[in-house]
Amino acid sequence: MSFNFDQNRHVANRVGQEVEIKEQARKEKNRMELPDEEKRDKEDFSYKAQRKKRLYRNLTGIVAILLILYVVYWFAMRLF
């Protein structure tokens, strides 16, 4: 019988398990926020997918603001 208990490995395993549990809880929370059940099953809730979605949403917002400013500028130049 061996009593070689590696505390660091034990802590690393526990930390890894806790991270996996938190990640799964976060994914489930995000999943339950979607009202459409069909969309819940198809949505990817990984960090990478959520980051990509947020980046796309931010870029779309910036483009929309620039388009509105251009339209205002265009109308202003036609009036004067």
Buried (B, 14 or more C-beta within 10 A) or exposed (E): EEEEEEEEEEEEEEEEEEEEEEEEEEBEEEEEEBEEEEEBEEBEBEEEEBEEEEEEEEEEEEEEEEEEEEEEEEEEEEEE
